[in-house]
Amino acid sequence: MNTTKGCLIEFEDIRYSVQQPDPNAKGCSSAKTTKEIIKGVTGSVEPGQALAIMGASGAGKTTLLNILSGRINGDGLSGSVKFDGKQLTPKEISVIVGFVMQNDIFIEFLTVQETLEFAAKLKVKGGEEERKSRIDNLISELKLENARNTLVGGQFKKGISGGEKKRLNIAFELISDPPVIFLDEPTSGLDSYTSYLVVKLMGKIAREVKKTVIYTIHQPSSDIFRMFDQLLLIYRGKLIYQGKSSESVKYFDEVLGLPCKTD
């Protein structure tokens, strides 16, 4: 596995609003109204930790992830995001961050090996031996050996499975050895067992290589929830809980007076 260590990410009072047409405007009026998407979210995640951002559909999970990764900036955004105590520009953030999108955009007629070779030539500054070593290590660590010479596939060509494609998506970003990894809904479209393996893999990447991993997730199973290291729970853009996932049930029960039923 790659060896670049992660960094401390701290975010404070993150707020994000967008302008949208006023539903109460009459006729051809171009009146706008402001909708607040993220409402004062504060938290942090350290190297060696995987932070799961969890919430219902429309809670603002992906928006928050995009803000933290520098993909959303400018008008409507306030608050601070610091990497090892420094506020970085979106360009500076892009250098240290790997972002795994929910939907892959691979070339379906390339094999897994060829896809990673293409990524290595784009992202790895070292020579041929360095690129080959990274590719072999990632294929081994992400358990893609059996799919190495299989076409990725897609709409017009059958190829690797959904779980293998998700792991390839992660490998595509890890090839550049970024200290921080963001993933948008990495378990989307996967069965429960494959989802379990993907979440387990993200925890392994964080703990063993001390990278900083942040991902969004929707309706995880109880087995997957128990694997979370850090949990950030949001509801309609508001922070509900941030801390160890193992302590979240106790927090809702003893602090908020909202016991979670176990039956």
C-alpha positions as CSV (number, residue, x, y, z in Angstrom):
1,M,0.0,0.0,0.0
2,N,1.2,3.6,-0.6
3,T,3.0,5.3,2.2
4,T,2.3,9.0,2.2
5,K,0.8,9.9,5.6
6,G,-2.5,11.8,5.9
7,C,-3.1,15.2,7.5
8,L,-5.4,16.7,10.1
9,I,-8.5,18.2,8.6
10,E,-10.4,20.7,10.7
11,F,-13.6,22.4,9.6
12,E,-15.4,25.1,11.5
13,D,-18.9,26.6,11.1
14,I,-19.3,25.5,7.5
15,R,-22.3,27.2,5.9
16,Y,-23.4,27.0,2.3
17,S,-26.3,28.7,0.6
18,V,-27.6,28.7,-3.0
19,Q,-29.8,31.1,-4.9
20,Q,-33.0,29.6,-6.5
21,P,-36.1,30.9,-8.1
22,D,-38.7,32.2,-5.6
23,P,-41.6,29.8,-5.7
24,N,-44.0,32.6,-4.6
25,A,-42.9,34.9,-7.4
26,K,-45.7,35.7,-9.9
27,G,-45.6,35.9,-13.7
28,C,-42.2,36.3,-15.3
29,S,-40.6,37.6,-12.2
30,S,-36.9,36.6,-11.8
31,A,-37.0,37.0,-8.0
32,K,-34.6,34.7,-6.2
33,T,-34.7,33.2,-2.7
34,T,-31.8,31.8,-0.7
35,K,-31.7,28.2,0.5
36,E,-29.2,27.2,3.1
37,I,-27.8,23.7,2.4
38,I,-25.2,23.4,5.1
39,K,-25.9,25.1,8.4
40,G,-22.9,25.6,10.6
41,V,-21.2,22.2,10.6
42,T,-18.0,21.8,12.6
43,G,-15.7,18.8,13.1
44,S,-12.3,17.2,12.5
45,V,-10.6,14.0,11.3
46,E,-7.1,13.0,12.1
47,P,-4.5,10.9,10.1
48,G,-5.2,7.2,10.5
49,Q,-9.0,7.8,10.9
50,A,-11.9,7.1,8.5
51,L,-14.8,9.5,8.9
52,A,-18.2,8.4,7.7
53,I,-20.6,11.2,6.9
54,M,-24.1,9.8,7.3
55,G,-27.6,11.2,6.9
56,A,-30.8,10.8,5.0
57,S,-31.2,11.6,1.4
58,G,-31.0,15.4,0.9
59,A,-29.3,15.9,4.3
60,G,-26.3,17.6,2.6
61,K,-23.7,14.7,2.7
62,T,-22.3,15.1,-0.8
63,T,-22.4,18.9,-0.6
64,L,-20.3,18.8,2.6
65,L,-17.9,16.3,1.1
66,N,-17.5,18.6,-1.9
67,I,-16.8,21.6,0.3
68,L,-14.2,19.8,2.4
69,S,-12.4,18.5,-0.8
70,G,-12.3,22.0,-2.4
71,R,-14.8,21.1,-5.1
72,I,-17.2,23.8,-3.9
73,N,-16.0,27.3,-3.2
74,G,-16.8,30.9,-3.8
75,D,-20.2,32.7,-3.3
76,G,-22.5,31.3,-0.7
77,L,-19.8,29.5,1.2
78,S,-18.4,30.5,4.6
79,G,-16.5,29.0,7.4
80,S,-13.0,27.5,7.3
81,V,-11.4,24.2,6.3
82,K,-7.8,23.7,7.4
83,F,-5.3,21.0,6.4
84,D,-2.7,20.6,9.1
85,G,-3.6,24.1,10.4
86,K,-3.5,25.8,7.0
87,Q,-6.3,27.1,4.7
88,L,-5.5,26.0,1.2
89,T,-6.7,27.1,-2.2
90,P,-8.8,24.7,-4.3
91,K,-5.8,24.1,-6.5
92,E,-3.5,23.3,-3.5
93,I,-6.2,20.9,-2.1
94,S,-6.4,19.1,-5.4
95,V,-2.7,18.2,-5.2
96,I,-3.1,16.3,-1.9
97,V,-6.6,14.9,-2.3
98,G,-7.9,11.8,-4.2
99,F,-11.6,12.0,-4.9
100,V,-13.5,8.8,-5.7
101,M,-16.8,9.7,-7.4
102,Q,-20.0,7.7,-7.0
103,N,-20.0,6.8,-10.6
104,D,-17.0,5.5,-12.4
105,I,-16.0,6.9,-15.8
106,F,-13.6,4.2,-17.1
107,I,-12.9,3.2,-20.7
108,E,-14.8,-0.1,-20.9
109,F,-12.5,-1.7,-23.5
110,L,-9.4,-1.4,-21.3
111,T,-8.4,-4.1,-18.8
112,V,-7.9,-3.4,-15.1
113,Q,-4.1,-3.5,-15.7
114,E,-4.3,-1.1,-18.7
115,T,-6.6,1.2,-16.7
116,L,-4.1,1.5,-13.9
117,E,-1.2,1.9,-16.3
118,F,-3.0,4.8,-17.9
119,A,-3.6,6.3,-14.4
120,A,0.1,5.8,-13.5
121,K,1.4,7.5,-16.6
122,L,-0.8,10.5,-15.8
123,K,-0.2,10.7,-12.0
124,V,3.1,9.1,-11.1
125,K,6.3,11.1,-11.6
126,G,8.7,8.2,-11.1
127,G,10.0,5.9,-13.8
128,E,8.6,2.7,-15.3
129,E,9.7,0.6,-12.3
130,E,8.0,2.9,-9.9
131,R,4.8,2.8,-11.8
132,K,4.9,-1.0,-12.2
133,S,5.5,-1.4,-8.5
134,R,2.6,0.8,-7.5
135,I,0.2,-1.0,-9.9
136,D,1.2,-4.4,-8.6
137,N,0.9,-3.4,-5.0
138,L,-2.5,-1.9,-5.5
139,I,-3.8,-4.8,-7.4
140,S,-2.6,-7.1,-4.7
141,E,-3.9,-5.0,-1.8
142,L,-7.3,-4.4,-3.4
143,K,-7.7,-8.0,-4.3
144,L,-8.0,-7.4,-8.0
145,E,-5.5,-10.2,-9.1
146,N,-8.2,-12.3,-10.7
147,A,-9.5,-9.3,-12.7
148,R,-6.1,-8.0,-13.7
149,N,-6.5,-8.9,-17.4
150,T,-10.3,-8.6,-17.6
151,L,-12.0,-5.8,-19.5
152,V,-13.5,-3.2,-17.2
153,G,-16.7,-3.3,-19.3
154,G,-19.7,-1.1,-19.3
155,Q,-22.9,-0.4,-21.2
156,F,-21.8,-2.2,-24.4
157,K,-19.3,-4.8,-23.0
158,K,-19.6,-7.2,-20.1
159,G,-16.7,-6.8,-17.7
160,I,-15.7,-6.9,-14.1
161,S,-18.2,-7.0,-11.2
162,G,-19.6,-3.9,-9.5
163,G,-17.4,-4.6,-6.4
164,E,-14.3,-4.9,-8.5
165,K,-15.1,-1.8,-10.4
166,K,-15.5,0.1,-7.1
167,R,-12.2,-1.2,-5.9
168,L,-10.6,-0.2,-9.2
169,N,-12.1,3.3,-8.8
170,I,-10.3,3.5,-5.4
171,A,-7.1,2.2,-6.9
172,F,-7.3,4.8,-9.7
173,E,-7.1,7.5,-7.0
174,L,-4.6,5.7,-4.7
175,I,-2.1,5.4,-7.6
176,S,-0.9,9.0,-7.0
177,D,-0.4,8.2,-3.2
178,P,-2.6,11.1,-1.9
179,P,-2.5,11.8,1.8
180,V,-6.3,12.5,1.9
181,I,-9.0,10.4,0.2
182,F,-12.6,11.4,-0.3
183,L,-15.2,9.0,-1.5
184,D,-18.8,9.8,-2.5
185,E,-21.2,6.9,-1.6
186,P,-18.6,4.2,-2.2
187,T,-21.2,1.5,-1.3
188,S,-23.9,2.7,-3.7
189,G,-25.2,0.0,-5.9
190,L,-23.3,-2.8,-4.2
191,D,-24.7,-5.8,-2.3
192,S,-24.3,-6.0,1.5
193,Y,-21.2,-8.3,1.4
194,T,-19.4,-6.2,-1.2
195,S,-20.3,-3.0,0.7
196,Y,-18.9,-4.6,3.9
197,L,-15.6,-5.3,2.1
198,V,-15.3,-1.8,0.7
199,V,-15.9,-0.1,4.1
200,K,-13.4,-2.6,5.7
201,L,-10.9,-1.6,3.0
202,M,-11.3,2.1,3.7
203,G,-10.7,1.5,7.4
204,K,-7.6,-0.5,6.6
205,I,-6.2,2.2,4.3
206,A,-6.7,4.8,7.1
207,R,-5.2,2.7,10.0
208,E,-2.3,0.9,8.3
209,V,-1.0,3.7,6.2
210,K,-2.2,6.6,8.4
211,K,-4.1,8.3,5.6
212,T,-7.1,10.5,6.2
213,V,-10.2,9.0,4.7
214,I,-13.6,10.8,4.5
215,Y,-16.6,9.2,2.8
216,T,-20.4,9.6,2.6
217,I,-22.7,6.6,3.2
218,H,-26.5,6.1,3.1
219,Q,-28.4,3.5,5.2
220,P,-25.5,1.2,6.2
221,S,-26.2,-2.2,7.7
222,S,-25.5,-2.7,11.4
223,D,-22.4,-4.7,10.6
224,I,-21.0,-1.9,8.5
225,F,-22.0,0.7,11.1
226,R,-20.0,-1.1,13.7
227,M,-16.9,-0.8,11.5
228,F,-17.0,3.0,11.4
229,D,-14.2,4.7,13.2
230,Q,-15.5,8.3,13.3
231,L,-19.1,9.3,12.5
232,L,-20.5,12.6,11.4
233,L,-24.3,12.6,11.3
234,I,-26.2,15.5,9.7
235,Y,-29.9,16.2,9.3
236,R,-31.1,18.8,6.8
237,G,-27.7,20.4,6.8
238,K,-27.3,20.6,10.6
239,L,-24.7,18.7,12.6
240,I,-26.3,16.2,14.9
241,Y,-23.3,14.2,16.1
242,Q,-19.6,14.0,15.4
243,G,-17.3,11.6,17.3
244,K,-16.6,7.9,17.7
245,S,-19.3,5.8,16.1
246,S,-19.1,3.4,19.1
247,E,-20.2,6.2,21.4
248,S,-23.1,7.6,19.3
249,V,-25.9,5.4,20.7
250,K,-24.9,6.4,24.3
251,Y,-24.8,10.1,23.2
252,F,-28.4,9.9,21.8
253,D,-29.6,8.0,24.9
254,E,-27.9,9.9,27.7
255,V,-27.3,13.4,26.3
256,L,-30.3,13.9,24.0
257,G,-32.7,11.6,25.8
258,L,-33.5,9.7,22.5
259,P,-32.8,6.0,23.3
260,C,-32.2,3.8,20.3
261,K,-34.2,0.6,20.3
262,T,-32.2,-2.6,19.8
263,D,-35.2,-4.9,19.0
